[in-house]
Amino acid sequence: MSETLNPFETAQAQFDRVAEMLGLEPGVRELLRWPMREFHFTIPVRMDDGTMRVFRGFRIQHNDLRGPAKGGIRFHPQETADTVRALATWMTWKCALVDIPLGGGKGGVVCDPRRLSPREQEQLCRGWVRQVFKNVGPQLDVPAPDVMTNAQHMLWMLDEYETLAGGHYPGFITGKPIGMGGSLGRREATGYGVMYCVREALKRRGRGVNGLTASFQGFGNVAQYAARWFTRNGGTVLCVSCWDGRENTAYAYRKADGVDPEFLASITDPYGAIDRDRAREAGYEVLPGEAWIRQPVDLLVPCALEHQIHAGNVGEISDRVFLIAEGANGPTTPDADRVLQERGIAVIPDFLCNAGGVTCSYFEQVQANMNFYWEREEVLQRLDGFMTRAFHAMADLAEQRRVFSRDAAYMIAVDRVAQAARLRGRV
Ligand code: GLU
């Protein structure tokens, strides 16, 4: 396969294409193509067996022209600087597209949290904060959870930050536990946001979710809540695939009359691996992980990692699929994107589709600053408003200019950030 599989090259290729379409001036183009600041560091951790292990950590701030950098921290054994660069870049576009006053950043640690004890994980979280303490904070850069990090990790990080800063700064980090500065609705926000976009996309075609079928990749926080919303609203999820970290293999779980997301969630470990034996006992077919993409369904929902739909497997997508909702960040490569366009398969692009998480993080900061917390219904209603507005802005532009949805989303987001650069006199 000649296709490049470096996520940062993908992010830059997507940007270059839109910079050309927008006719961006060279200065702005160069400014927005690169992360503005990067921190690469080591984190020594005393392990439970007494040995010292050194982990590699990153925080990359792509852009803060519209507000403090914002974005999650991933714990993943295959983390690389280029992956974090790409993810930080996508955060800039995501925040601009949903029009929240934040920029883009991302963090990571090369580690496998499934193989670390809770105490070792706590040390890693505290070590990460100690290494970037001076360069993050409520006014600078605000982290959040992402792949394999959770509310407990965020609270350890907050505690370390507040210990070093000597005060309470709940706006330093989002995705905290409820009752400890977290927002109601944050857990389900990304998955529900994916489905608010799907609902609006269907509305524009004059139909609803009722009677539609879907196949999901991944069964972590995003997929679990998206699948619940989809089935509650009359859709049927036929297949869900997930990565089993203990075996380093992916499996797909299929049920002809539809999977039960509540049941599957009840037999899923905190890292999204489903208990195979219990699924089989409950009548699920267990297939190789790639099976998720071949299902004859209406809707595909990739909610795992980047580059999962690529030149090598895009041809396996069934003719029945008419919509792909990208719950993950960067799940589709540029080559696969071209094939989807040619085949007329609609795509709700990642940085719109999964923006519910960061939008709710923004609400969490707002609530933390007021020290007054909203009811869950209020949070979800506001979230729905932001997602729906952003979706239609993208869909209207795509129609008017006759461009692909991803390009339309990029045009809106890049234009907003470019405008911020001009207004500030940076270019
Ligand atoms: N990690 C999530 C994302 O990729 C959420 C980021 C945040 O809440 O800041 O959008």
Boltz pocket constraint, residues with backbone or C-beta under 6 A from the ligand:
constraints:
  - pocket:
      binder: B
      contacts: [[A, 70], [A, 71], [A, 72], [A, 73], [A, 94], [A, 142], [A, 143], [A, 144], [A, 145], [A, 146], [A, 147], [A, 174], [A, 175], [A, 329], [A, 354], [A, 355], [A, 357], [A, 358], [A, 359], [A, 361]]
      max_distance: 6.0
